[in-house]
Amino acid sequence: MLWTIFVILLVLWLIGLVSFHAIGAYIHILLVLAIVVLLIQLITGRRRV
């Protein structure tokens, strides 16, 4: 689920970077949050059974 959210935010970030300069800042913030959550998950090493 987290990977799905990460991919969606990454795609939105790329779209915002290319086309919507005004919305791009908000998408950058969401991307940074997604990367932080992803890193926390990787560091803690929790995996579904």
Secondary structure, DSSP 8 states (H G I E B T S, - for coil): -HHHHHHHHHHHHHHHHHT-HHHHHHHHHHHHHHHHHHHHHHHHT----
